[in-house]
């Protein structure tokens, strides 16, 4: 086994680096820049049952060491994703891909996941119960253990592929929600989604984001993400995918020491389109520096005290 390889819910990855949903489109856009088959996999743009135009603009705001977005799950809907986006993806990416799914009801989640589960390219279903940028859905399912468990059970009933539940950091007890998802049959947990934030334009005294608030991401949130990954990884027995402010190979190592089996990279892709490629290329040197023979050896390898 290669020293960078890991196994995520029974599927082998050449390395643990995964571009996060919403920052990598459907892959083929980045394939024009580099060979994306160097990635472990990637999580494609959040997909819903019906097409969504997204939130009104402006929906992006810059912050110190990060950004706020309120795109609002803009996507063409699951039918067009299957008929139009996946064929283009398949032409440039030859590994299993992670399908990211959002919904506004339990039935929405189940419907969309059931369709994507049948697609050959899809290896995992990353079920997003944590989006802070939409009204009447998304994060509302991820802030209550029973609601998150209900979505998990509904999706597991109609799918055969690994189901990874993506959790929100905008809660007081993320461990109870992760454990509820595990008990409901989740095959893995991914975290964290964005924190809820806002900015104000001093000239107009109005929120910069039309939606007032949005998802805060970028290097500034890394310590919060790391803490939550550590807490969840030590509370559940299923794999954890860590994300939140990851921008370097060192960050990947730190996430894995905290307990992550794989690591998603989000906002950094928007700053530097070749970020994931560079992180993968830098991993061997960082591993040598810290005397790491294999990434599998360090998952959850933090030393306490």
C-alpha positions as CSV (number, residue, x, y, z in Angstrom):
1,X,0.0,0.0,0.0
2,X,1.3,3.4,-0.9
3,X,2.3,5.6,2.0
4,X,-0.4,8.2,1.1
5,X,-3.3,5.8,0.6
6,X,-6.2,5.5,3.0
7,X,-9.5,3.7,3.0
8,X,-12.7,5.6,3.3
9,X,-15.8,3.5,4.1
10,X,-14.4,0.5,2.3
11,X,-13.2,2.4,-0.8
12,X,-9.5,2.9,-1.3
13,X,-8.1,6.4,-1.9
14,X,-4.7,7.1,-3.4
15,X,-4.4,9.9,-0.9
16,X,-6.7,11.6,1.6
17,X,-7.1,15.0,-0.1
18,X,-10.6,15.8,-1.3
19,X,-11.8,19.1,-2.7
20,X,-14.9,20.1,-0.8
21,X,-18.4,20.5,-2.2
22,X,-19.2,24.0,-3.6
23,X,-15.5,24.8,-4.3
24,X,-14.8,22.4,-7.1
25,X,-17.9,22.5,-9.3
26,X,-18.4,19.1,-11.1
27,X,-14.7,18.6,-11.6
28,X,-14.3,19.2,-15.3
29,X,-13.8,23.0,-14.8
30,X,-10.6,22.2,-12.8
31,X,-9.6,19.5,-15.2
32,X,-8.8,22.3,-17.7
33,X,-6.0,23.4,-15.2
34,X,-4.5,20.1,-14.1
35,X,-5.1,16.3,-14.2
36,X,-7.7,16.0,-11.3
37,X,-7.1,12.2,-11.2
38,X,-4.2,13.0,-8.8
39,X,-6.9,13.7,-6.1
40,X,-8.1,11.1,-3.7
41,X,-11.6,12.0,-4.9
42,X,-13.7,15.2,-4.8
43,X,-17.2,16.1,-3.5
44,X,-19.2,17.7,-6.3
45,X,-21.4,20.7,-6.1
46,X,-24.3,20.4,-3.7
47,X,-27.3,18.8,-5.5
48,X,-31.0,19.2,-4.7
49,X,-34.1,17.5,-6.0
50,X,-35.2,20.5,-8.0
51,X,-33.1,23.2,-9.7
52,X,-32.1,26.2,-7.6
53,X,-31.1,29.6,-8.8
54,X,-29.5,30.4,-5.4
55,X,-29.6,33.5,-3.3
56,X,-29.7,37.1,-4.6
57,X,-26.4,38.9,-5.1
58,X,-24.1,40.1,-3.6
59,X,-23.5,36.7,-2.0
60,X,-19.7,36.8,-1.4
61,X,-17.8,38.9,1.2
62,X,-14.1,38.9,2.0
63,X,-12.9,38.6,5.6
64,X,-9.5,38.5,7.3
65,X,-8.2,35.0,6.6
66,X,-11.4,33.8,5.1
67,X,-14.6,34.6,3.2
68,X,-18.4,34.6,3.7
69,X,-20.6,33.0,1.1
70,X,-24.4,32.8,0.7
71,X,-24.6,31.2,-2.7
72,X,-27.7,29.2,-1.6
73,X,-27.1,25.8,-3.2
74,X,-27.3,27.0,-6.8
75,X,-27.5,23.9,-9.0
76,X,-29.4,22.5,-11.9
77,X,-31.3,19.8,-10.0
78,X,-30.6,16.1,-9.7
79,X,-32.0,15.1,-13.1
80,X,-29.7,17.4,-15.0
81,X,-26.8,16.6,-12.8
82,X,-27.3,12.9,-13.8
83,X,-28.0,13.6,-17.5
84,X,-25.6,16.4,-18.2
85,X,-23.0,16.9,-15.4
86,X,-22.0,13.4,-14.6
87,X,-21.2,12.4,-18.2
88,X,-18.8,15.4,-18.5
89,X,-17.3,14.5,-15.1
90,X,-16.7,10.9,-16.2
91,X,-14.8,12.0,-19.2
92,X,-12.1,13.7,-17.0
93,X,-12.2,11.9,-13.7
94,X,-11.8,8.1,-13.5
95,X,-12.3,7.4,-9.9
96,X,-15.4,7.2,-7.7
97,X,-16.7,10.6,-6.9
98,X,-18.5,11.9,-3.7
99,X,-22.0,13.1,-4.4
100,X,-23.0,16.0,-2.1
101,X,-26.8,16.1,-1.5
102,X,-29.0,18.8,0.2
103,X,-32.7,18.9,0.8
104,X,-35.6,20.8,2.3
105,X,-37.4,17.8,3.6
106,X,-36.6,14.2,4.6
107,X,-38.3,13.1,1.4
108,X,-36.2,15.4,-0.7
109,X,-33.0,13.9,0.7
110,X,-34.2,10.3,0.2
111,X,-35.4,11.0,-3.4
112,X,-32.1,12.7,-4.5
113,X,-29.9,10.1,-2.8
114,X,-31.8,7.2,-4.3
115,X,-31.2,8.5,-7.8
116,X,-27.5,9.3,-7.3
117,X,-26.9,6.0,-5.6
118,X,-27.6,4.3,-8.9
119,X,-24.9,6.2,-10.8
120,X,-21.7,4.3,-11.5
121,X,-19.4,7.2,-10.9
122,X,-20.8,7.8,-7.4
123,X,-18.8,6.1,-4.6
124,X,-20.1,7.9,-1.6
125,X,-23.2,10.0,-0.7
126,X,-22.2,13.1,1.4
127,X,-25.5,14.2,2.9
128,X,-25.4,17.8,3.8
129,X,-27.6,18.5,6.8
130,X,-25.6,21.7,7.6
131,X,-25.9,24.4,5.0
132,X,-26.3,27.8,6.7
133,X,-27.2,29.7,3.5
134,X,-30.8,28.5,2.8
135,X,-34.1,29.1,4.4
136,X,-36.4,26.2,5.5
137,X,-33.9,23.4,5.1
138,X,-30.2,22.5,5.2
139,X,-28.9,23.5,8.6
140,X,-32.2,23.0,10.4
141,X,-31.7,19.2,10.0
142,X,-28.2,19.3,11.4
143,X,-28.8,21.2,14.6
144,X,-31.0,18.5,16.2
145,X,-29.9,15.0,16.8
146,X,-33.2,13.4,16.1
147,X,-33.7,15.4,12.9
148,X,-30.2,14.4,11.6
149,X,-30.9,10.8,12.5
150,X,-34.2,10.9,10.7
151,X,-32.5,12.0,7.5
152,X,-29.8,9.4,8.0
153,X,-32.4,6.6,8.3
154,X,-34.4,7.7,5.3
155,X,-31.3,7.9,3.1
156,X,-29.9,4.5,4.3
157,X,-33.2,2.8,3.4
158,X,-33.0,3.7,-0.3
159,X,-29.2,3.5,-0.9
160,X,-26.5,0.8,-1.0
161,X,-23.4,3.0,-1.1
162,X,-21.6,4.6,1.9
163,X,-23.5,7.5,3.4
164,X,-21.5,10.2,5.0
165,X,-23.4,12.8,7.0
166,X,-22.0,16.4,6.8
167,X,-22.5,18.3,10.1
168,X,-22.8,21.9,11.0
169,X,-20.5,23.6,13.6
170,X,-23.3,26.0,14.5
171,X,-24.4,23.9,17.4
172,X,-23.5,23.6,21.1
173,X,-23.0,19.8,21.1
174,X,-21.8,18.4,17.8
175,X,-20.9,15.0,19.4
176,X,-24.5,14.2,20.3
177,X,-25.5,14.8,16.7
178,X,-22.7,12.7,15.3
179,X,-23.5,9.9,17.6
180,X,-27.2,10.1,16.6
181,X,-26.2,9.8,13.0
182,X,-24.0,6.8,13.7
183,X,-26.7,5.0,15.6
184,X,-29.1,5.7,12.7
185,X,-26.8,3.9,10.3
186,X,-24.4,6.5,8.9
187,X,-21.2,5.0,7.4
188,X,-19.2,8.2,8.1
189,X,-19.3,11.7,9.3
190,X,-17.9,14.8,7.6
191,X,-17.3,18.1,9.4
192,X,-17.3,21.0,9.6
193,X,-19.4,23.0,7.3
194,X,-19.1,26.8,7.4
195,X,-19.6,28.9,10.5
196,X,-22.3,31.5,10.4
197,X,-21.0,35.0,9.9
198,X,-21.7,38.4,8.5
199,X,-20.0,41.7,7.4
200,X,-21.3,45.3,7.3
201,X,-20.5,47.9,4.7
202,X,-19.4,51.0,6.7
203,X,-20.4,53.4,3.9
204,X,-24.0,52.1,3.5
205,X,-24.3,50.6,7.0
206,X,-26.0,47.6,5.4
207,X,-24.9,44.0,5.4
208,X,-22.5,43.2,2.5
209,X,-24.3,39.9,1.9
210,X,-27.8,40.4,0.5
211,X,-28.8,37.4,2.6
212,X,-27.4,39.3,5.7
213,X,-25.5,36.3,6.9
214,X,-23.6,33.5,5.2
215,X,-21.1,30.7,5.7
216,X,-17.7,31.8,7.0
217,X,-14.8,29.7,5.8
218,X,-11.1,29.9,5.2
219,X,-7.9,29.5,7.4
220,X,-9.4,31.4,10.3
221,X,-11.8,28.6,11.1
222,X,-9.2,25.8,11.2
223,X,-8.8,25.6,15.0
224,X,-12.5,25.3,15.5
225,X,-12.7,22.6,12.8
226,X,-9.8,20.7,14.3
227,X,-11.4,20.8,17.7
228,X,-14.7,19.4,16.4
229,X,-13.1,16.7,14.3
230,X,-11.1,15.6,17.4
231,X,-14.3,15.5,19.5
232,X,-16.3,13.6,17.0
233,X,-13.6,11.2,16.0
234,X,-13.1,10.1,19.6
235,X,-16.9,9.7,20.1
236,X,-17.8,7.5,17.1
237,X,-16.4,4.4,15.6
238,X,-17.1,5.3,12.0
239,X,-14.7,7.2,9.7
240,X,-14.5,11.0,10.0
241,X,-13.8,13.3,7.0
242,X,-12.2,16.5,8.4
243,X,-12.5,20.0,6.8
244,X,-12.6,23.6,7.7
245,X,-9.8,26.1,6.9
246,X,-7.4,23.4,5.5
247,X,-4.8,25.0,3.2
248,X,-1.5,23.2,3.5
249,X,-0.1,19.6,3.8
250,X,0.7,20.4,7.4
251,X,-3.0,21.1,8.0
252,X,-3.9,17.7,6.5
253,X,-1.5,15.9,8.9
254,X,-2.9,17.8,11.8
255,X,-6.5,16.9,10.8
256,X,-5.5,13.2,10.6
257,X,-3.8,13.2,13.9
258,X,-7.1,14.6,15.4
259,X,-8.9,11.6,13.9
260,X,-9.8,12.3,10.3
261,X,-9.4,9.5,7.8
262,X,-9.6,11.9,4.9
263,X,-9.5,15.7,4.6
264,X,-11.5,18.1,2.4
265,X,-10.1,21.4,1.2
266,X,-12.7,24.1,0.5
267,X,-12.1,27.9,0.4
268,X,-8.4,27.4,-0.6
269,X,-9.5,26.1,-4.0
270,X,-11.1,29.5,-4.6
271,X,-7.9,31.3,-3.7
272,X,-5.6,29.0,-5.6
273,X,-7.2,26.6,-8.1
274,X,-4.2,24.2,-7.9
275,X,-4.3,24.1,-4.0
276,X,-5.2,20.4,-3.7
277,X,-2.6,19.3,-6.3
278,X,0.1,21.2,-4.4
279,X,-1.0,19.8,-1.1
280,X,-0.7,16.3,-2.4
281,X,2.7,17.0,-3.9
282,X,3.9,18.4,-0.6
283,X,2.6,15.6,1.6
284,X,5.6,13.3,1.2
285,X,8.1,16.0,2.2
286,X,6.0,16.9,5.3
287,X,5.7,13.3,6.2
288,X,9.5,12.9,6.0
289,X,10.0,16.0,8.1
290,X,7.8,14.5,10.9
291,X,9.0,10.9,10.4
292,X,5.7,9.6,9.2
293,X,6.0,6.4,7.2
294,X,2.4,6.0,6.3
295,X,-0.7,8.3,6.7
296,X,-2.7,5.3,8.0
297,X,-0.4,5.2,11.0
298,X,-1.3,8.7,12.2
299,X,-5.2,8.6,12.0
300,X,-6.3,9.6,15.5
301,X,-2.7,9.5,16.6
302,X,-2.8,12.6,18.8
303,X,-1.0,12.3,22.1
304,X,-2.9,13.8,25.0
305,X,-1.4,15.2,28.1
